[in-house]
Amino acid sequence: MEHSQNLNKEGKRRDIDMIHNKIILAVEDEPDILYYLKLILEEYEYQVITAEHGKKALKILQEGDQVPDLIISDIKMPLIDGYELFKIVSSNPKLNHIPFIFLSALDEPEDIRLGKLLGVDDYLIKPVNKDDLLATIEGKILRNMKRKSVSKKFDKLYPINDEEYNLKQGENLGKDQIYLLRVDWDDIIGPHLINNYPEKTELPLEKMGIQLFHAINSIYGQKKRLERAEGILINLKNFKVTGYAYFDSYNDENCRGGEREYMFAVIAPQISYYQSLQIKSILKELSSSVTQNISLEQKKIKKYWKTVTNFLIQ
């Protein structure tokens, strides 16, 4: 037990060492709060770039030599507010991988509700608690680093191919290019495709689903019970598509540990980070149906596919 605890402590120390000197862009129009953020973050060896409003932050992102590892931004600001900054950054392929955290005042519940509709779920409440700030930043950066590492490994494991079934790139996105699928874990055969919509396709959806399933396990680890549902946006370069997967579990006495792990995923030619947050809220709702009816009817899968496609092609 003591050996295991020591290993966990060493692993945590390595993680903390890895995030030192990471670059954080802090965007805040109140000078005192901006100074406080900079002071704390530099104390913990982060490199901090500051901006007094969203317009300046965009200029830094577009013209600066260094791409930040994380952005922390106020919501209500002049010129360009936090949500507009978030949407612009998330729609830019060169920037949309950057983790984003919002600052919100206690008297702004309507802003949080708006953020939830946009798919945003990373908020810190003003006045900012130092421990919450550091823990949130560390978690976001470490997870993003792990996602990048997994993507690189998968690029090597699954080389790009030029088979004809690849979804077409560079064209107007159509409903026939978007797929919704469910993959379940089986203790004997591993992940396998349960159903998909549209049903008729030449795409190897099962191979794509299995690859996504393994990717999310590589990041979060396969557990007897997930503490909470998780999602991942990953570029499946070998198929020239992007997939967003939402991973969850339900009680099943027939499985080891009494839990059945499963995944819903959306496959499309391109999915931005901002779009993935919207898709997450849709798949989260779909996933909640599983606990009520484990074998979902195909018409329900179709219903949520329509919701996803209507959002992606709007």
C-alpha positions in Angstrom: 0.0 0.0 0.0 2.8 2.4 1.0 4.7 1.6 -2.3 1.5 2.4 -4.3 1.0 5.7 -2.5 4.6 6.7 -3.1 4.1 5.9 -6.8 1.0 8.0 -7.0 2.8 10.9 -5.3 5.7 10.6 -7.7 3.3 10.5 -10.6 1.6 13.6 -9.4 4.9 15.4 -8.9 5.9 14.5 -12.5 2.6 15.9 -13.7 3.1 19.2 -11.8 6.6 19.5 -13.2 5.3 19.0 -16.7 3.0 22.0 -16.5 5.6 24.4 -15.2 6.4 27.2 -17.7 3.2 26.6 -19.6 1.8 29.7 -21.2 -1.5 31.1 -20.0 -3.4 34.0 -21.6 -5.4 35.9 -18.9 -8.1 38.2 -20.3 -9.8 40.5 -17.8 -10.9 44.1 -17.9 -10.6 44.8 -14.1 -6.9 45.7 -13.5 -6.9 44.4 -9.9 -8.2 41.0 -10.8 -5.8 40.7 -13.8 -2.9 41.6 -11.5 -4.1 39.0 -9.0 -4.3 36.3 -11.6 -0.8 37.2 -13.0 0.7 37.2 -9.5 -0.6 33.8 -8.5 0.2 32.1 -11.8 3.7 33.4 -12.0 4.2 32.3 -8.4 3.6 28.8 -9.7 6.0 29.2 -12.6 3.5 29.7 -15.4 4.3 32.2 -18.1 1.5 34.7 -18.2 0.3 36.9 -21.1 -2.3 39.5 -20.2 -5.0 41.3 -22.1 -7.5 43.9 -20.9 -10.3 42.9 -23.3 -11.1 40.3 -26.0 -10.0 42.4 -28.9 -6.5 42.7 -27.5 -6.5 38.9 -26.7 -7.4 38.1 -30.3 -4.5 40.3 -31.6 -2.1 38.5 -29.3 -3.4 35.1 -30.5 -3.2 36.1 -34.2 0.1 38.0 -34.2 2.0 36.5 -31.3 4.9 34.1 -31.7 3.7 31.8 -28.8 0.4 29.9 -28.7 -0.9 29.7 -25.1 -1.5 26.4 -23.4 -4.7 27.7 -21.8 -6.9 30.8 -21.9 -8.7 32.2 -18.8 -11.2 34.9 -19.6 -13.8 37.2 -18.0 -17.2 37.1 -19.6 -18.4 40.7 -19.5 -15.8 42.9 -21.3 -15.8 45.8 -23.7 -15.3 45.5 -27.5 -15.3 41.6 -27.5 -16.8 39.8 -24.6 -15.7 36.4 -23.3 -18.3 34.3 -25.2 -17.5 36.0 -28.5 -13.8 35.4 -27.9 -14.5 31.8 -27.1 -16.5 31.2 -30.3 -13.8 32.9 -32.4 -11.0 30.9 -30.9 -12.9 27.6 -31.0 -13.7 28.1 -34.7 -10.0 28.6 -35.6 -8.3 25.3 -36.5 -5.0 26.7 -35.3 -6.4 27.7 -31.9 -9.3 25.5 -31.2 -7.3 23.0 -29.2 -6.6 25.5 -26.4 -8.5 24.8 -23.2 -10.7 27.7 -22.1 -11.9 28.7 -18.6 -14.4 31.5 -17.9 -14.5 33.9 -14.9 -18.0 34.8 -13.8 -19.3 37.1 -11.0 -21.7 35.7 -8.4 -24.4 38.0 -9.7 -24.3 36.7 -13.2 -26.4 33.5 -13.2 -27.9 34.4 -16.6 -24.4 34.3 -18.1 -23.8 30.8 -16.7 -27.1 29.7 -18.2 -26.1 31.1 -21.6 -22.8 29.3 -21.3 -24.5 26.0 -20.6 -26.6 26.5 -23.7 -23.3 27.0 -25.7 -21.9 23.9 -24.1 -19.5 25.6 -21.8 -19.0 24.0 -18.4 -15.7 25.5 -17.1 -16.3 28.4 -14.8 -14.6 30.0 -11.8 -16.6 32.3 -9.7 -15.2 35.7 -8.7 -13.6 36.4 -6.3 -11.4 33.6 -7.5 -10.3 31.0 -5.0 -6.5 30.3 -5.4 -6.8 26.5 -4.9 -9.7 26.2 -7.3 -7.9 28.3 -9.9 -4.7 26.2 -9.7 -6.5 22.8 -9.6 -8.7 23.7 -12.6 -5.8 25.0 -14.7 -3.6 22.0 -13.9 -6.4 19.6 -14.7 -7.2 21.2 -18.1 -3.6 21.5 -19.2 -2.7 17.9 -18.1 -5.7 16.5 -19.9 -5.0 18.4 -23.0 -1.4 17.2 -23.0 -2.5 13.6 -22.6 -5.0 14.1 -25.5 -2.2 15.3 -27.7 0.0 12.4 -26.7 -2.7 9.9 -27.4 -3.4 11.6 -30.8 0.3 11.2 -31.7 0.4 7.6 -30.7 -2.7 6.9 -32.7 -1.3 8.6 -35.8 1.6 6.2 -35.7 -0.6 3.1 -35.0 -3.1 4.0 -37.7 -1.3 5.4 -40.7 -3.3 7.5 -43.2 -4.9 5.6 -46.1 -6.4 6.7 -49.4 -9.3 4.3 -49.6 -12.4 5.5 -51.4 -14.7 5.4 -48.4 -13.1 8.4 -46.8 -15.5 11.3 -46.3 -15.0 14.1 -48.7 -13.1 17.1 -47.4 -13.4 20.8 -48.4 -17.0 20.6 -49.5 -20.2 21.8 -48.0 -21.1 19.5 -45.1 -24.2 17.4 -45.8 -26.3 15.1 -43.7 -24.9 12.1 -45.6 -21.5 12.9 -44.2 -22.5 12.8 -40.5 -22.9 9.6 -38.5 -24.1 8.8 -35.0 -23.0 5.4 -33.5 -23.1 3.5 -30.2 -20.3 1.2 -29.1 -20.5 -1.1 -26.0 -17.7 -2.8 -24.1 -18.0 -6.6 -24.0 -15.7 -8.5 -21.5 -14.9 -11.1 -24.1 -14.7 -9.4 -27.5 -14.0 -5.8 -26.3 -15.7 -2.8 -27.9 -18.2 -3.5 -30.6 -20.7 -1.5 -32.6 -24.3 -1.8 -31.4 -26.1 0.5 -33.8 -25.5 3.5 -36.0 -27.5 6.0 -38.1 -27.6 6.3 -41.1 -27.6 2.5 -41.2 -26.5 2.1 -44.8 -22.9 3.2 -45.4 -19.7 2.1 -46.9 -17.7 3.6 -44.0 -16.1 1.1 -41.6 -17.9 2.7 -38.6 -17.1 -0.2 -36.3 -13.4 0.3 -36.9 -13.8 4.0 -36.3 -15.8 3.4 -33.1 -13.3 0.9 -31.7 -10.5 3.4 -32.4 -12.4 6.1 -30.5 -13.2 3.8 -27.7 -9.5 2.8 -27.3 -8.5 6.5 -27.5 -10.8 7.6 -24.6 -9.6 4.6 -22.5 -6.0 5.7 -23.2 -6.8 9.1 -21.7 -9.1 8.3 -18.9 -8.3 4.7 -18.2 -10.7 1.8 -18.1 -12.3 1.6 -14.7 -14.9 -0.6 -13.1 -16.9 2.6 -12.6 -16.4 6.0 -14.2 -16.7 8.7 -11.6 -18.4 10.8 -14.3 -19.1 10.6 -18.0 -16.3 11.9 -20.2 -15.8 13.0 -23.8 -13.1 13.4 -26.3 -12.6 15.1 -29.6 -10.0 13.4 -31.8 -8.9 13.5 -35.4 -8.9 10.0 -36.9 -6.3 10.8 -39.5 -6.2 7.3 -40.9 -9.9 7.7 -42.0 -9.6 11.4 -42.7 -12.5 12.2 -40.3 -13.0 13.8 -36.9 -14.9 12.0 -34.1 -16.4 13.2 -30.9 -17.1 10.4 -28.4 -19.1 10.5 -25.1 -18.2 7.7 -22.8 -20.4 6.5 -19.9 -21.5 3.4 -18.0 -24.6 1.8 -16.5 -25.3 -1.0 -13.9 -25.1 -4.5 -15.4 -24.6 -7.6 -13.2 -23.5 -9.6 -16.2 -20.2 -7.5 -16.5 -17.1 -7.6 -14.5 -17.5 -5.1 -11.7 -21.2 -4.8 -12.4 -20.8 -1.9 -14.9 -21.3 -1.9 -18.6 -19.2 0.8 -20.4 -20.5 2.3 -23.6 -19.9 5.2 -25.9 -22.0 7.4 -28.3 -20.0 9.1 -31.0 -20.4 11.5 -33.9 -18.3 11.1 -37.0 -18.0 13.9 -39.5 -15.3 15.3 -41.9 -14.6 18.1 -39.4 -15.8 19.0 -35.9 -14.5 22.1 -34.2 -13.9 22.3 -30.4 -16.8 24.7 -30.1 -19.1 22.3 -32.0 -17.9 19.4 -29.8 -19.2 21.2 -26.7 -22.6 21.4 -28.3 -22.4 17.8 -29.4 -21.5 16.8 -25.8 -24.7 18.3 -24.5 -26.7 16.4 -27.1 -25.0 13.0 -26.5 -25.3 13.6 -22.7 -29.0 13.8 -23.1 -29.0 10.7 -25.3 -26.9 8.8 -22.8 -29.3 9.5 -20.0 -31.8 7.5 -21.9 -29.7 4.4 -21.6 -30.4 4.0 -17.9 -34.1 4.1 -18.7 -34.0 1.8 -21.7 -30.7 0.0 -22.3 -31.6 -1.2 -25.8 -32.5 2.1 -27.4 -34.9 2.0 -30.4 -33.3 3.0 -33.7 -35.9 5.8 -34.1 -34.4 7.4 -31.0 -30.9 7.2 -32.4 -32.3 8.8 -35.6 -33.9 11.6 -33.6 -30.6 12.6 -32.0 -28.8 12.2 -35.3 -31.2 14.8 -36.7 -30.4 17.1 -33.8 -26.7 16.8 -34.3 -26.8 17.2 -38.1 -29.1 20.2 -37.9 -26.6 21.9 -35.6 -23.5 21.0 -37.6 -24.9 22.1 -41.0 -26.7 25.3 -39.8 
